[in-house]
Amino acid sequence: LLGAGLLLSDSPRGVVRFSVPMDALRFLLPNLWPEAEAAACRSNL
């Protein structure tokens, strides 16, 4: 999960926190963040 960017930590033994990369938002939570779709469309141009 750390490698996929779904969890973040400030150190190797630190507390982890949930994180969703902007490019994954449109797949994990469709229609919830239109900014994610717009950013994906801009990066495909």
C-alpha positions in Angstrom: 0.0 0.0 0.0 2.9 2.3 0.6 4.3 1.6 -2.8 0.9 2.3 -4.4 0.6 5.6 -2.6 -2.5 4.6 -0.6 -0.7 4.9 2.7 1.9 7.6 3.6 4.3 7.8 6.5 6.9 10.4 7.5 9.4 7.7 8.5 9.9 4.0 8.1 8.5 3.3 11.6 6.2 6.3 11.8 2.5 6.4 11.9 0.8 5.7 8.6 -2.1 7.7 7.2 -4.6 7.0 4.4 -3.8 8.8 1.1 -5.3 8.6 -2.3 -3.2 9.8 -5.3 -5.0 12.3 -7.4 -4.7 10.1 -10.5 -6.5 7.2 -8.6 -9.5 9.3 -7.5 -11.4 9.0 -10.8 -11.2 5.2 -10.5 -11.7 4.7 -6.8 -14.4 7.4 -6.3 -15.9 8.2 -9.7 -17.9 11.5 -10.0 -16.9 12.6 -6.6 -14.0 14.8 -7.5 -14.4 16.4 -11.0 -10.9 18.0 -10.5 -9.4 14.5 -10.7 -11.1 13.8 -14.1 -10.0 17.3 -15.4 -6.4 16.7 -14.3 -6.4 13.3 -16.0 -7.7 14.8 -19.2 -5.1 17.5 -19.2 -2.3 15.0 -18.6 -3.5 12.9 -21.6 -3.1 15.9 -24.0 
